[in-house]
């Protein structure tokens, strides 16, 4: 199914107003991506180019760069979430639950939401059996947390032509891959529709730090610029803003303070809600338009 067959064009300015509970005008949600990189494969991203080029295996420097995030960076970031009492959504590879049990336990202790993020960190178009990958990811999350995930984020936002259909058939209720709106929207599938919850490519540390090569402070500057505009936009109808971080990027020592400053600034506004993806989903299902 083509994207234009799944969703029709809809200008946000002509929609019926959406209202958040308790007088809030916009919601912010923070997604922490925890991944396991297979040392037997080429690394999903690289901080150092191999001296002779190519994709050597094992790629120790780039594997270790990522591993630092799960050993050290995650725990730095966790203190920020604790200090500001911010709920988070953990988008986690299925294989990472067994690889990093203390991260899983820390997220469970704080009642974070667990989202499916592929069983391994690779392009969903290259997965041998996509349905099995999606189902296996849900199975291991349920085994670890006692609850099946309701949301899905494709690794690198990748999808096949069939991903939304398979997600809905396998029990997922929302997806984040379609970064095309500041409000949740319905996507058609071959069965019943699935909700897309707003995500971000702009306030995403992969895009900003690794692809665009900005200095660390850009994350704060852009997040607040985006927050201020979306806050203004939400005067008449609620909007959603996402912040996306990875422990090996935002958990680096020189970046963490800029991440912390975001919450110092946003929490000065009393009419902004910090929510998880499933909380946004439940709100939208209760007040938004019914599924087409």
DAPEQUI-V646119 format. One record per backbone hydrogen bond with DSSP energy under -0.5 kcal/mol. NH is the residue of the N-H (numbers start at 1). CO is the residue of the C=O. Records with the same first field share a line. If there is no record, write none. Layout:
NH: CO  CO
This chain:
5: 2
6: 2  3
7: 3
14: 11
15: 12
20: 24
23: 20
24: 21
25: 271
26: 271
27: 239
28: 273
29: 241
30: 87
31: 243
32: 30  89
33: 31  245
34: 32  91
35: 33
37: 35
38: 36
39: 37
41: 38
53: 50
60: 58
63: 59
64: 60
65: 61
66: 62
67: 63
68: 64
69: 65  66
70: 66
71: 67
72: 68
73: 68
74: 69
76: 72
77: 73
78: 74
79: 75
80: 76  77
81: 77
82: 78
83: 79
84: 80
85: 81  82
86: 81
87: 85
89: 30
90: 113
91: 32  89
92: 90  115
93: 34
94: 118
95: 119
96: 93
97: 93  94
98: 94  95
99: 95
100: 96
103: 100
104: 100
105: 101
106: 102
107: 103
108: 104
109: 105
110: 106
111: 108
112: 107
113: 88
115: 90  113
116: 151
117: 92  118
121: 36
122: 120
126: 123
127: 124
133: 129
134: 130
135: 131
136: 132
137: 133
138: 134
139: 135
140: 136
141: 137
142: 138
143: 139
144: 140
145: 141
146: 142
152: 174
153: 116
157: 154
158: 155
163: 160
166: 162
167: 163
168: 164
169: 165
170: 166
171: 168
172: 167
173: 150
174: 150
175: 195
176: 152
179: 177
180: 178
185: 196
187: 194
188: 6
194: 187
195: 173
196: 185
197: 175  195
204: 202
205: 244
208: 204
209: 205
210: 205  206
211: 206
212: 207
214: 208
218: 215
219: 216
220: 216
221: 217
222: 218
223: 219
224: 220
225: 221
226: 222
227: 223
228: 224
229: 225
230: 226
231: 227
232: 228
233: 229
234: 230
235: 232
236: 233
238: 18
239: 25
240: 182
241: 27
243: 29
244: 203
245: 31
247: 33
249: 246
250: 246
251: 246  247
252: 249
255: 252
256: 252
258: 255
259: 255
260: 256
261: 257
262: 258  259
263: 259  260
264: 260
265: 261
266: 262
267: 263
268: 265
269: 266
270: 268
272: 269
273: 26
275: 28  273
280: 276
281: 277
282: 278
283: 279
284: 280
285: 281
286: 282
287: 283
288: 284
